[in-house]
Amino acid sequence: MERLKVNLLGIELSNPVIPASGTFGYGREFAELYDINILGTFSFKGTTLHPRLGNPLPRIAEAPAGMLNAVGLQNPGVDRVIAEELPALARIFHKPVMANVSGFSVDEYAETCRRLDACVQVGWLEVNISCPNVHGGGMSFGTDPAMAAAVTRAVKAVTTKPVIMKLSPNVTDIAAIARACADAGADGLSLINTLMGMRIDLRTRRPVIANVTGGLSGPAVFPVALRMVYQVARAVDIPVIGMGGVASAEDVIEMMLAGATAVEVGAANLVDPFACKKIIEDLPGVMDRYGIERLDKWR
């Protein structure tokens, strides 16, 4: 449908709805439920240079209007993703896919992105800078403008495809991080990643999650995410992808009003695997209700 189309860094999307990394795997499980080609695209599971088993169990806890997770970037490593997951994906998804990349040093980020950049199926590289810097005392790359810029420059130096830096909300001034990434050459930004939180089991008097803390996602974070998208969209001159608690077509429109070019849907996929499909189907009716003819020409 023409009226839903948006352009994300030179690639046309049939609609702005993008399942977020970590909530859609590499697409195969959802393809058993519906034709995932209705999506604008999707961001596949966070991929690192080397395989990771993830954090000890339990990794997930419920929270009011959301959930906590500390999965720990479990993935088979970039070489297996390229050799196995992408060929399998090509049989079921016929659009460019967003490759989500994580790392624990600047060199790891750069090498993982370099390998994925060579894959025809990859349209964009979404670089998650919420990971702890093992060479910098464990501080997240995304909490310091200089570190965020260093990752951005390193990735841009070895890639040809659009680079989208995924920002952490666990900072005092997210606009400063956004500007540092943009000045270092980022083509776009996505936000927000999860907010840090925890739960304690009253019976055991111990944290519910083995990792103690986890990332909070779901409807509870939507107002925070919307505020940060609004701030960042006005701080930089590059496209922004909004995410954080999005669960309806109305939420998508609200994110776009805040300044987002496209919108990622995360935790909602874990509650209802048809969430993105329903949002896409609902968008035309919501657009009609608010007098929006096209998503690319209305703000």
Secondary structure by P-SEA (a helix, b strand, c coil): cccccccccccccccccccccccccccaaaaaccccccccbbbccccccccccccccccccccccccccccccccccaaaaaacaaaaaaaccccbbbbbbbbccaaaaaaaaaaaaacccccbbbbbccccccccccccccccaaaaaaaaaaaaaccccbbbbbbbcccccaaaaaaaaaaaccccccccccccccccccccccccccccbbbbbcccaaaaaaaaaaaaaaaccbbbbbbcccccaaaaaaaaaacccbbbbccccccccaaaaaaaaaaaaaaaaaccccccccc
